[in-house]
Amino acid sequence: MTKNNQTTEYSEQRVAPTAPPTKPNHHPKTPRLRFGGFEGEWEEKKLGEVATFSKGKGLSKKDIVENGKNECVHYGELFTKYNEVIDSIKSKTNTSPTNSRLSKENDILMPTSDVTPNGLATASALSKEGVILGGDILIIRSKNILNKFFAYWVSVHKKEIMRLVVGVTVYHIYGSDLATLKIKFPPLPEQEKIASFLSVVDEWVENLKGQKEDLEKYKKGVMQKLFPAKGEQVPQLRFSGFTGNWEEKKLGEVGEIKTGTTPPTKNKEYYEDGKFLWVTPTDITDSKDIKITERKLSDVGIKKGRLIKGGSVLVTCIASIGKNAILREDGSCNQQINSITPNNKNNVDFIYYLIERFNNKLFAFAGGGGMLILNKKDFSDLKFLFPPLPEQEKIASFLTALDDIIEKTEQKISQAEQWKKGLMQRLFV
C-alpha cells in the first residue's frame, strides 16, 4: 500500500515555547511570572481612565458576502471565528465604508450582545485599519494599553467581566460598566513582550490544530479508497498480498443484531451502584470506544435490560442515524441503538469503520413519520461488501493506528490549552 507510511508525516512541527522564569515572593501589583529586564509595580487604573468606548454600525449577517469588496467583522464572529488576536479577516461585505465604523491600528473589539453571559466576556485585538465593524461590537481604544495585552487580560478576568453582564434571555454588556473595571498594567514594552509571547503560544496551539485537521482530512480521503465505491467489487487502494473481489453480505449475516431497551428508570435498584455501561445516543461521541456513560446498570438492571457482549458495534438508529462506537466490555444500550456483535469471521473494528464510511447509506433506509427510524429488520438487511477476515484486520489495524495519532494530537491540543491557561494566570495581575 503506497500510503501506508503517510501517517508518520504529521509530526509536531513546533515545540512548546519556554515559559518566562518564576518570580518568587511577588508583590500584589506584579505578576508571578515575569520576563527578565522588567521591574517595578504595575499601574492600576479604572479602564475608563485609560480608554475610550464606541460602537460599530449596522452590518447584519445578510450583508456578509463571499466576494465582497470590503473586509468586515460581524459581532457574532468575535466568539465563533476569532480568538484573542485577529490575524486575518474572515468576512467581506459590499457595504460602503463611507457610512460605516472603521477599525484603527490598536482596536480592541468586544461583543455587546449574546445569548450567554460567557460569550460576552471575550475580547479580540484587531491591528488592521479600515475594517468595517458591525453593530453590537464595542470598540475600545487606549494609548496606554496594547490591544493584544488587553485581549489576553480579558481571558484571565472573565469572572469580573461577567458580573457586569445584564439581561435575561439576551445578555448585554455596556462600555459605561466596563469603564468601572480596575486594570493593572505595565509599561508598553512589557505589555508587548507578554502579548508577543502568548501569540507564539497561540501559534503553537494552532499548529497542533492544523495537524489534527490534516490528519482527519487524510483519514477521510484514504477511507474512501480503502472501501469499494458504489458499483465496484474491490477498493481502489489495497494492501499487498490481498486479491479477489469482496463479498456482499447483510449485516445480519456478519454478526448478532440486538436492539437495546430501557429498564424502568423509576426503579432505582436497576441503576444504583451500577457497573455495566448503559449507552444512549448522547454517550456516543467522536471517540471510537465507549469508556464512560451517564448511567450504568446494576446486576439486577442488566438482567432486566438486554445484555450486549463486549466487542460489539453500537449504531444509533432513531433520529440521529448512523452515530457509532465500539463497546469493548459487556454492557447494554437503550432502544435508540442497534448493536452488532460480530461472529468469528468478522472484525469488530472493521465493521465500525465500515459504518463510519457508509453512514449516509443508513439514512436512505430509515423510514417513519416525523422521526427517522431504522428498525432492527431493516438494519439487519443492509448490504455491504466484506473482504475475508485477514484483510478486514489489516484495514482495521491501519485505521486504528491513524485514529490513535489523531487522539494523541487532540490530547496535545488539550494539554497546550491548559498550559496556556495556567501561564496566563501567572503573567497577569
Contacts in CASP RR format, 6 or more apart in sequence:
PFRMAT RR
TARGET T0000
AUTHOR 0000-0000-0000
METHOD contacts of the structure
MODEL  1
MTKNNQTTEYSEQRVAPTAPPTKPNHHPKTPRLRFGGFEGEWEEKKLGEV
ATFSKGKGLSKKDIVENGKNECVHYGELFTKYNEVIDSIKSKTNTSPTNS
RLSKENDILMPTSDVTPNGLATASALSKEGVILGGDILIIRSKNILNKFF
AYWVSVHKKEIMRLVVGVTVYHIYGSDLATLKIKFPPLPEQEKIASFLSV
VDEWVENLKGQKEDLEKYKKGVMQKLFPAKGEQVPQLRFSGFTGNWEEKK
LGEVGEIKTGTTPPTKNKEYYEDGKFLWVTPTDITDSKDIKITERKLSDV
GIKKGRLIKGGSVLVTCIASIGKNAILREDGSCNQQINSITPNNKNNVDF
IYYLIERFNNKLFAFAGGGGMLILNKKDFSDLKFLFPPLPEQEKIASFLT
ALDDIIEKTEQKISQAEQWKKGLMQRLFV
1 237 0 8 1.000
1 238 0 8 1.000
1 239 0 8 1.000
1 240 0 8 1.000
1 398 0 8 1.000
2 237 0 8 1.000
3 222 0 8 1.000
3 237 0 8 1.000
4 239 0 8 1.000
4 398 0 8 1.000
6 218 0 8 1.000
6 222 0 8 1.000
7 215 0 8 1.000
7 218 0 8 1.000
7 401 0 8 1.000
7 402 0 8 1.000
7 405 0 8 1.000
10 211 0 8 1.000
10 214 0 8 1.000
10 215 0 8 1.000
10 218 0 8 1.000
10 405 0 8 1.000
10 409 0 8 1.000
12 207 0 8 1.000
12 208 0 8 1.000
12 211 0 8 1.000
12 412 0 8 1.000
13 207 0 8 1.000
13 211 0 8 1.000
14 203 0 8 1.000
14 204 0 8 1.000
14 207 0 8 1.000
15 204 0 8 1.000
16 204 0 8 1.000
16 416 0 8 1.000
16 419 0 8 1.000
17 197 0 8 1.000
17 200 0 8 1.000
17 201 0 8 1.000
17 204 0 8 1.000
19 33 0 8 1.000
19 423 0 8 1.000
20 33 0 8 1.000
20 34 0 8 1.000
20 35 0 8 1.000
20 36 0 8 1.000
20 197 0 8 1.000
20 427 0 8 1.000
21 33 0 8 1.000
21 34 0 8 1.000
21 36 0 8 1.000
22 32 0 8 1.000
22 33 0 8 1.000
22 426 0 8 1.000
23 30 0 8 1.000
23 31 0 8 1.000
23 32 0 8 1.000
23 33 0 8 1.000
23 34 0 8 1.000
26 32 0 8 1.000
26 34 0 8 1.000
27 41 0 8 1.000
28 429 0 8 1.000
29 41 0 8 1.000
29 42 0 8 1.000
29 44 0 8 1.000
29 184 0 8 1.000
29 429 0 8 1.000
30 40 0 8 1.000
30 41 0 8 1.000
30 42 0 8 1.000
30 429 0 8 1.000
31 42 0 8 1.000
31 426 0 8 1.000
31 427 0 8 1.000
31 428 0 8 1.000
31 429 0 8 1.000
32 426 0 8 1.000
33 423 0 8 1.000
33 426 0 8 1.000
33 427 0 8 1.000
35 190 0 8 1.000
35 193 0 8 1.000
35 194 0 8 1.000
35 197 0 8 1.000
38 186 0 8 1.000
38 189 0 8 1.000
38 190 0 8 1.000
38 193 0 8 1.000
42 184 0 8 1.000
42 185 0 8 1.000
42 186 0 8 1.000
42 429 0 8 1.000
43 184 0 8 1.000
43 185 0 8 1.000
43 186 0 8 1.000
44 182 0 8 1.000
44 183 0 8 1.000
44 184 0 8 1.000
45 144 0 8 1.000
45 182 0 8 1.000
45 183 0 8 1.000
45 185 0 8 1.000
46 179 0 8 1.000
46 180 0 8 1.000
46 181 0 8 1.000
46 182 0 8 1.000
46 183 0 8 1.000
47 140 0 8 1.000
47 178 0 8 1.000
47 179 0 8 1.000
47 180 0 8 1.000
47 181 0 8 1.000
47 182 0 8 1.000
47 183 0 8 1.000
48 178 0 8 1.000
48 179 0 8 1.000
48 180 0 8 1.000
50 142 0 8 1.000
50 143 0 8 1.000
50 144 0 8 1.000
50 145 0 8 1.000
50 183 0 8 1.000
50 185 0 8 1.000
51 108 0 8 1.000
51 140 0 8 1.000
51 141 0 8 1.000
51 142 0 8 1.000
51 144 0 8 1.000
51 145 0 8 1.000
51 179 0 8 1.000
52 140 0 8 1.000
52 141 0 8 1.000
52 142 0 8 1.000
53 138 0 8 1.000
53 139 0 8 1.000
53 140 0 8 1.000
53 175 0 8 1.000
53 176 0 8 1.000
53 178 0 8 1.000
53 179 0 8 1.000
54 101 0 8 1.000
54 138 0 8 1.000
54 139 0 8 1.000
54 141 0 8 1.000
55 101 0 8 1.000
55 112 0 8 1.000
55 135 0 8 1.000
55 136 0 8 1.000
55 137 0 8 1.000
55 138 0 8 1.000
55 139 0 8 1.000
56 100 0 8 1.000
56 101 0 8 1.000
56 133 0 8 1.000
56 134 0 8 1.000
56 135 0 8 1.000
56 136 0 8 1.000
56 137 0 8 1.000
56 139 0 8 1.000
57 99 0 8 1.000
57 100 0 8 1.000
57 101 0 8 1.000
57 133 0 8 1.000
57 134 0 8 1.000
57 135 0 8 1.000
58 100 0 8 1.000
58 134 0 8 1.000
58 135 0 8 1.000
59 72 0 8 1.000
59 74 0 8 1.000
59 93 0 8 1.000
59 95 0 8 1.000
59 100 0 8 1.000
59 132 0 8 1.000
59 133 0 8 1.000
59 134 0 8 1.000
59 135 0 8 1.000
60 74 0 8 1.000
61 74 0 8 1.000
63 72 0 8 1.000
63 93 0 8 1.000
63 94 0 8 1.000
63 95 0 8 1.000
64 72 0 8 1.000
64 74 0 8 1.000
64 91 0 8 1.000
64 92 0 8 1.000
64 93 0 8 1.000
65 92 0 8 1.000
65 93 0 8 1.000
65 94 0 8 1.000
66 92 0 8 1.000
67 92 0 8 1.000
68 92 0 8 1.000
68 93 0 8 1.000
68 94 0 8 1.000
69 92 0 8 1.000
69 93 0 8 1.000
69 94 0 8 1.000
70 92 0 8 1.000
70 93 0 8 1.000
70 94 0 8 1.000
70 95 0 8 1.000
70 96 0 8 1.000
70 97 0 8 1.000
70 132 0 8 1.000
71 89 0 8 1.000
71 91 0 8 1.000
71 92 0 8 1.000
71 128 0 8 1.000
71 130 0 8 1.000
71 131 0 8 1.000
71 132 0 8 1.000
72 89 0 8 1.000
72 91 0 8 1.000
72 92 0 8 1.000
72 93 0 8 1.000
72 95 0 8 1.000
72 131 0 8 1.000
72 132 0 8 1.000
72 133 0 8 1.000
72 134 0 8 1.000
73 82 0 8 1.000
73 86 0 8 1.000
73 89 0 8 1.000
73 91 0 8 1.000
73 103 0 8 1.000
73 109 0 8 1.000
73 126 0 8 1.000
73 131 0 8 1.000
73 132 0 8 1.000
73 133 0 8 1.000
73 134 0 8 1.000
73 137 0 8 1.000
74 91 0 8 1.000
74 134 0 8 1.000
75 111 0 8 1.000
75 112 0 8 1.000
75 113 0 8 1.000
75 134 0 8 1.000
75 135 0 8 1.000
75 136 0 8 1.000
75 137 0 8 1.000
76 111 0 8 1.000
76 114 0 8 1.000
76 136 0 8 1.000
77 90 0 8 1.000
77 91 0 8 1.000
78 109 0 8 1.000
78 110 0 8 1.000
78 111 0 8 1.000
78 122 0 8 1.000
78 124 0 8 1.000
78 137 0 8 1.000
79 111 0 8 1.000
79 114 0 8 1.000
79 119 0 8 1.000
79 122 0 8 1.000
81 90 0 8 1.000
81 91 0 8 1.000
82 90 0 8 1.000
82 124 0 8 1.000
83 124 0 8 1.000
83 202 0 8 1.000
84 123 0 8 1.000
84 124 0 8 1.000
84 125 0 8 1.000
84 148 0 8 1.000
84 151 0 8 1.000
84 152 0 8 1.000
84 154 0 8 1.000
84 155 0 8 1.000
84 198 0 8 1.000
84 202 0 8 1.000
85 124 0 8 1.000
85 125 0 8 1.000
85 148 0 8 1.000
85 151 0 8 1.000
85 199 0 8 1.000
85 202 0 8 1.000
86 109 0 8 1.000
86 124 0 8 1.000
86 125 0 8 1.000
86 126 0 8 1.000
86 127 0 8 1.000
86 128 0 8 1.000
89 128 0 8 1.000
89 131 0 8 1.000
93 132 0 8 1.000
95 132 0 8 1.000
97 130 0 8 1.000
97 132 0 8 1.000
100 132 0 8 1.000
100 133 0 8 1.000
100 134 0 8 1.000
101 132 0 8 1.000
101 133 0 8 1.000
101 134 0 8 1.000
101 135 0 8 1.000
101 137 0 8 1.000
101 139 0 8 1.000
102 129 0 8 1.000
102 130 0 8 1.000
102 131 0 8 1.000
102 132 0 8 1.000
102 133 0 8 1.000
103 109 0 8 1.000
103 126 0 8 1.000
103 128 0 8 1.000
103 129 0 8 1.000
103 130 0 8 1.000
103 131 0 8 1.000
103 132 0 8 1.000
103 133 0 8 1.000
103 139 0 8 1.000
104 129 0 8 1.000
104 130 0 8 1.000
104 141 0 8 1.000
105 127 0 8 1.000
105 128 0 8 1.000
105 129 0 8 1.000
106 127 0 8 1.000
106 141 0 8 1.000
106 142 0 8 1.000
106 146 0 8 1.000
106 147 0 8 1.000
107 125 0 8 1.000
107 126 0 8 1.000
107 127 0 8 1.000
107 133 0 8 1.000
107 139 0 8 1.000
107 140 0 8 1.000
107 141 0 8 1.000
107 147 0 8 1.000
108 123 0 8 1.000
108 124 0 8 1.000
108 125 0 8 1.000
108 126 0 8 1.000
108 139 0 8 1.000
108 140 0 8 1.000
108 141 0 8 1.000
108 142 0 8 1.000
108 147 0 8 1.000
108 150 0 8 1.000
108 151 0 8 1.000
109 123 0 8 1.000
109 124 0 8 1.000
109 125 0 8 1.000
109 126 0 8 1.000
109 133 0 8 1.000
109 137 0 8 1.000
109 138 0 8 1.000
109 139 0 8 1.000
109 140 0 8 1.000
110 120 0 8 1.000
110 122 0 8 1.000
110 123 0 8 1.000
110 124 0 8 1.000
110 137 0 8 1.000
110 138 0 8 1.000
110 140 0 8 1.000
110 154 0 8 1.000
110 173 0 8 1.000
110 178 0 8 1.000
111 119 0 8 1.000
111 120 0 8 1.000
111 122 0 8 1.000
111 136 0 8 1.000
111 137 0 8 1.000
111 138 0 8 1.000
112 120 0 8 1.000
112 136 0 8 1.000
112 137 0 8 1.000
112 138 0 8 1.000
112 172 0 8 1.000
112 173 0 8 1.000
112 174 0 8 1.000
112 175 0 8 1.000
113 120 0 8 1.000
113 136 0 8 1.000
113 170 0 8 1.000
113 171 0 8 1.000
113 172 0 8 1.000
114 120 0 8 1.000
114 170 0 8 1.000
114 171 0 8 1.000
115 169 0 8 1.000
115 170 0 8 1.000
115 171 0 8 1.000
116 171 0 8 1.000
117 162 0 8 1.000
117 165 0 8 1.000
117 171 0 8 1.000
118 158 0 8 1.000
118 162 0 8 1.000
120 161 0 8 1.000
120 162 0 8 1.000
120 165 0 8 1.000
120 171 0 8 1.000
120 172 0 8 1.000
120 173 0 8 1.000
121 154 0 8 1.000
121 158 0 8 1.000
121 159 0 8 1.000
121 161 0 8 1.000
121 162 0 8 1.000
121 165 0 8 1.000
122 154 0 8 1.000
122 155 0 8 1.000
123 140 0 8 1.000
123 150 0 8 1.000
123 151 0 8 1.000
123 153 0 8 1.000
123 154 0 8 1.000
123 155 0 8 1.000
124 151 0 8 1.000
125 146 0 8 1.000
125 147 0 8 1.000
125 148 0 8 1.000
125 150 0 8 1.000
125 151 0 8 1.000
125 195 0 8 1.000
126 147 0 8 1.000
127 147 0 8 1.000
127 148 0 8 1.000
133 139 0 8 1.000
138 173 0 8 1.000
138 174 0 8 1.000
138 175 0 8 1.000
138 178 0 8 1.000
140 150 0 8 1.000
140 175 0 8 1.000
140 178 0 8 1.000
142 150 0 8 1.000
144 185 0 8 1.000
144 188 0 8 1.000
145 183 0 8 1.000
145 185 0 8 1.000
145 191 0 8 1.000
146 188 0 8 1.000
146 191 0 8 1.000
146 192 0 8 1.000
146 195 0 8 1.000
148 191 0 8 1.000
148 195 0 8 1.000
148 198 0 8 1.000
148 199 0 8 1.000
149 185 0 8 1.000
149 191 0 8 1.000
149 192 0 8 1.000
149 194 0 8 1.000
149 195 0 8 1.000
150 183 0 8 1.000
152 194 0 8 1.000
152 195 0 8 1.000
152 198 0 8 1.000
152 424 0 8 1.000
152 427 0 8 1.000
152 428 0 8 1.000
153 183 0 8 1.000
153 185 0 8 1.000
153 428 0 8 1.000
154 161 0 8 1.000
155 424 0 8 1.000
156 424 0 8 1.000
156 425 0 8 1.000
156 428 0 8 1.000
157 181 0 8 1.000
157 428 0 8 1.000
160 181 0 8 1.000
161 173 0 8 1.000
161 178 0 8 1.000
161 181 0 8 1.000
164 173 0 8 1.000
164 174 0 8 1.000
164 177 0 8 1.000
164 178 0 8 1.000
164 180 0 8 1.000
164 181 0 8 1.000
165 171 0 8 1.000
165 172 0 8 1.000
165 173 0 8 1.000
166 172 0 8 1.000
166 173 0 8 1.000
166 174 0 8 1.000
184 428 0 8 1.000
184 429 0 8 1.000
185 191 0 8 1.000
186 194 0 8 1.000
194 427 0 8 1.000
194 428 0 8 1.000
197 427 0 8 1.000
198 420 0 8 1.000
198 423 0 8 1.000
198 424 0 8 1.000
198 427 0 8 1.000
201 416 0 8 1.000
201 419 0 8 1.000
201 420 0 8 1.000
201 423 0 8 1.000
202 420 0 8 1.000
204 416 0 8 1.000
205 413 0 8 1.000
205 416 0 8 1.000
205 417 0 8 1.000
205 420 0 8 1.000
208 409 0 8 1.000
208 412 0 8 1.000
208 413 0 8 1.000
208 416 0 8 1.000
209 413 0 8 1.000
211 409 0 8 1.000
212 406 0 8 1.000
212 409 0 8 1.000
212 410 0 8 1.000
212 413 0 8 1.000
215 402 0 8 1.000
215 405 0 8 1.000
215 406 0 8 1.000
215 409 0 8 1.000
216 406 0 8 1.000
218 402 0 8 1.000
219 399 0 8 1.000
219 402 0 8 1.000
219 403 0 8 1.000
219 406 0 8 1.000
222 237 0 8 1.000
222 402 0 8 1.000
223 353 0 8 1.000
223 356 0 8 1.000
223 357 0 8 1.000
223 399 0 8 1.000
224 236 0 8 1.000
224 357 0 8 1.000
225 235 0 8 1.000
225 236 0 8 1.000
225 237 0 8 1.000
226 235 0 8 1.000
226 237 0 8 1.000
226 395 0 8 1.000
226 398 0 8 1.000
226 399 0 8 1.000
227 235 0 8 1.000
227 353 0 8 1.000
227 354 0 8 1.000
227 357 0 8 1.000
227 358 0 8 1.000
227 385 0 8 1.000
228 234 0 8 1.000
228 235 0 8 1.000
228 246 0 8 1.000
228 385 0 8 1.000
229 235 0 8 1.000
229 236 0 8 1.000
233 244 0 8 1.000
233 245 0 8 1.000
233 246 0 8 1.000
233 385 0 8 1.000
234 244 0 8 1.000
234 245 0 8 1.000
234 246 0 8 1.000
235 246 0 8 1.000
239 391 0 8 1.000
239 394 0 8 1.000
239 395 0 8 1.000
239 398 0 8 1.000
242 387 0 8 1.000
242 390 0 8 1.000
242 391 0 8 1.000
242 394 0 8 1.000
246 385 0 8 1.000
246 386 0 8 1.000
246 387 0 8 1.000
247 385 0 8 1.000
247 386 0 8 1.000
247 387 0 8 1.000
248 383 0 8 1.000
248 384 0 8 1.000
248 385 0 8 1.000
248 386 0 8 1.000
249 383 0 8 1.000
249 384 0 8 1.000
249 385 0 8 1.000
249 386 0 8 1.000
250 380 0 8 1.000
250 381 0 8 1.000
250 382 0 8 1.000
250 383 0 8 1.000
251 257 0 8 1.000
251 340 0 8 1.000
251 379 0 8 1.000
251 380 0 8 1.000
251 381 0 8 1.000
251 382 0 8 1.000
251 383 0 8 1.000
251 384 0 8 1.000
252 340 0 8 1.000
252 380 0 8 1.000
252 381 0 8 1.000
254 340 0 8 1.000
254 342 0 8 1.000
254 343 0 8 1.000
254 345 0 8 1.000
254 346 0 8 1.000
254 351 0 8 1.000
254 386 0 8 1.000
255 340 0 8 1.000
255 341 0 8 1.000
255 342 0 8 1.000
255 343 0 8 1.000
255 346 0 8 1.000
256 340 0 8 1.000
256 341 0 8 1.000
256 343 0 8 1.000
257 338 0 8 1.000
257 339 0 8 1.000
257 340 0 8 1.000
257 376 0 8 1.000
257 379 0 8 1.000
257 380 0 8 1.000
258 306 0 8 1.000
258 308 0 8 1.000
258 338 0 8 1.000
258 339 0 8 1.000
258 341 0 8 1.000
258 376 0 8 1.000
259 306 0 8 1.000
259 317 0 8 1.000
259 335 0 8 1.000
259 337 0 8 1.000
259 338 0 8 1.000
259 339 0 8 1.000
259 375 0 8 1.000
259 376 0 8 1.000
260 305 0 8 1.000
260 306 0 8 1.000
260 308 0 8 1.000
260 332 0 8 1.000
260 333 0 8 1.000
260 334 0 8 1.000
260 335 0 8 1.000
260 337 0 8 1.000
260 338 0 8 1.000
260 339 0 8 1.000
261 305 0 8 1.000
261 306 0 8 1.000
261 332 0 8 1.000
261 334 0 8 1.000
261 335 0 8 1.000
262 305 0 8 1.000
262 334 0 8 1.000
262 335 0 8 1.000
263 270 0 8 1.000
263 271 0 8 1.000
263 297 0 8 1.000
263 301 0 8 1.000
263 304 0 8 1.000
263 305 0 8 1.000
264 270 0 8 1.000
264 304 0 8 1.000
265 271 0 8 1.000
267 304 0 8 1.000
269 298 0 8 1.000
269 300 0 8 1.000
269 301 0 8 1.000
270 297 0 8 1.000
270 298 0 8 1.000
270 300 0 8 1.000
270 301 0 8 1.000
270 304 0 8 1.000
271 278 0 8 1.000
271 295 0 8 1.000
271 296 0 8 1.000
271 297 0 8 1.000
271 298 0 8 1.000
271 301 0 8 1.000
272 298 0 8 1.000
273 298 0 8 1.000
274 296 0 8 1.000
274 297 0 8 1.000
274 298 0 8 1.000
274 299 0 8 1.000
274 301 0 8 1.000
275 296 0 8 1.000
275 297 0 8 1.000
275 298 0 8 1.000
275 299 0 8 1.000
276 296 0 8 1.000
276 297 0 8 1.000
276 298 0 8 1.000
276 301 0 8 1.000
276 302 0 8 1.000
276 330 0 8 1.000
276 331 0 8 1.000
276 332 0 8 1.000
277 283 0 8 1.000
277 290 0 8 1.000
277 292 0 8 1.000
277 293 0 8 1.000
277 296 0 8 1.000
277 297 0 8 1.000
277 327 0 8 1.000
277 329 0 8 1.000
277 331 0 8 1.000
277 332 0 8 1.000
278 293 0 8 1.000
278 295 0 8 1.000
278 296 0 8 1.000
278 297 0 8 1.000
278 331 0 8 1.000
278 332 0 8 1.000
278 333 0 8 1.000
278 334 0 8 1.000
279 290 0 8 1.000
279 293 0 8 1.000
279 314 0 8 1.000
279 325 0 8 1.000
279 327 0 8 1.000
279 331 0 8 1.000
279 332 0 8 1.000
279 333 0 8 1.000
279 334 0 8 1.000
279 337 0 8 1.000
280 293 0 8 1.000
280 294 0 8 1.000
280 295 0 8 1.000
280 333 0 8 1.000
280 334 0 8 1.000
280 336 0 8 1.000
280 337 0 8 1.000
281 316 0 8 1.000
281 318 0 8 1.000
281 319 0 8 1.000
281 320 0 8 1.000
281 323 0 8 1.000
281 334 0 8 1.000
281 336 0 8 1.000
281 337 0 8 1.000
282 294 0 8 1.000
283 290 0 8 1.000
283 292 0 8 1.000
283 293 0 8 1.000
283 294 0 8 1.000
284 290 0 8 1.000
284 314 0 8 1.000
284 316 0 8 1.000
284 323 0 8 1.000
284 324 0 8 1.000
284 325 0 8 1.000
284 337 0 8 1.000
285 325 0 8 1.000
287 325 0 8 1.000
287 407 0 8 1.000
288 325 0 8 1.000
288 326 0 8 1.000
288 352 0 8 1.000
288 400 0 8 1.000
288 403 0 8 1.000
289 325 0 8 1.000
289 326 0 8 1.000
289 328 0 8 1.000
290 314 0 8 1.000
290 325 0 8 1.000
290 326 0 8 1.000
290 327 0 8 1.000
290 328 0 8 1.000
297 304 0 8 1.000
297 305 0 8 1.000
297 331 0 8 1.000
297 332 0 8 1.000
302 330 0 8 1.000
302 331 0 8 1.000
302 332 0 8 1.000
305 332 0 8 1.000
306 332 0 8 1.000
306 333 0 8 1.000
307 330 0 8 1.000
307 331 0 8 1.000
307 332 0 8 1.000
308 314 0 8 1.000
308 327 0 8 1.000
308 330 0 8 1.000
308 331 0 8 1.000
308 332 0 8 1.000
308 333 0 8 1.000
308 339 0 8 1.000
308 341 0 8 1.000
309 330 0 8 1.000
309 341 0 8 1.000
310 327 0 8 1.000
310 328 0 8 1.000
310 329 0 8 1.000
310 330 0 8 1.000
310 331 0 8 1.000
310 341 0 8 1.000
311 326 0 8 1.000
311 327 0 8 1.000
311 328 0 8 1.000
311 341 0 8 1.000
311 342 0 8 1.000
311 348 0 8 1.000
312 326 0 8 1.000
312 327 0 8 1.000
312 339 0 8 1.000
312 340 0 8 1.000
312 341 0 8 1.000
312 342 0 8 1.000
312 348 0 8 1.000
313 324 0 8 1.000
313 325 0 8 1.000
313 326 0 8 1.000
313 327 0 8 1.000
313 339 0 8 1.000
313 340 0 8 1.000
313 342 0 8 1.000
313 348 0 8 1.000
313 351 0 8 1.000
313 352 0 8 1.000
313 355 0 8 1.000
314 324 0 8 1.000
314 325 0 8 1.000
314 326 0 8 1.000
314 327 0 8 1.000
314 333 0 8 1.000
314 337 0 8 1.000
314 338 0 8 1.000
314 339 0 8 1.000
315 322 0 8 1.000
315 323 0 8 1.000
315 324 0 8 1.000
315 337 0 8 1.000
315 338 0 8 1.000
315 339 0 8 1.000
315 340 0 8 1.000
315 355 0 8 1.000
315 362 0 8 1.000
315 379 0 8 1.000
316 322 0 8 1.000
316 323 0 8 1.000
316 324 0 8 1.000
316 336 0 8 1.000
316 337 0 8 1.000
317 336 0 8 1.000
317 337 0 8 1.000
317 338 0 8 1.000
317 362 0 8 1.000
317 366 0 8 1.000
317 373 0 8 1.000
317 374 0 8 1.000
317 375 0 8 1.000
317 379 0 8 1.000
318 335 0 8 1.000
318 336 0 8 1.000
318 371 0 8 1.000
318 372 0 8 1.000
318 373 0 8 1.000
318 374 0 8 1.000
319 336 0 8 1.000
319 371 0 8 1.000
319 372 0 8 1.000
321 359 0 8 1.000
321 362 0 8 1.000
321 363 0 8 1.000
321 366 0 8 1.000
321 372 0 8 1.000
321 374 0 8 1.000
322 355 0 8 1.000
322 359 0 8 1.000
322 362 0 8 1.000
322 363 0 8 1.000
323 359 0 8 1.000
324 352 0 8 1.000
324 355 0 8 1.000
324 356 0 8 1.000
324 359 0 8 1.000
325 352 0 8 1.000
326 348 0 8 1.000
326 349 0 8 1.000
326 352 0 8 1.000
327 333 0 8 1.000
327 339 0 8 1.000
333 339 0 8 1.000
338 374 0 8 1.000
338 376 0 8 1.000
338 379 0 8 1.000
340 351 0 8 1.000
342 348 0 8 1.000
342 351 0 8 1.000
345 389 0 8 1.000
346 386 0 8 1.000
346 389 0 8 1.000
346 392 0 8 1.000
347 389 0 8 1.000
347 392 0 8 1.000
347 393 0 8 1.000
347 396 0 8 1.000
349 396 0 8 1.000
349 397 0 8 1.000
349 399 0 8 1.000
349 400 0 8 1.000
350 386 0 8 1.000
350 392 0 8 1.000
350 393 0 8 1.000
350 395 0 8 1.000
350 396 0 8 1.000
352 396 0 8 1.000
353 395 0 8 1.000
353 396 0 8 1.000
353 399 0 8 1.000
354 384 0 8 1.000
354 386 0 8 1.000
355 362 0 8 1.000
358 384 0 8 1.000
361 382 0 8 1.000
362 374 0 8 1.000
362 379 0 8 1.000
362 382 0 8 1.000
363 372 0 8 1.000
365 374 0 8 1.000
365 378 0 8 1.000
365 379 0 8 1.000
365 382 0 8 1.000
366 372 0 8 1.000
366 373 0 8 1.000
366 374 0 8 1.000
366 378 0 8 1.000
367 373 0 8 1.000
367 374 0 8 1.000
367 378 0 8 1.000
386 392 0 8 1.000
387 395 0 8 1.000
END
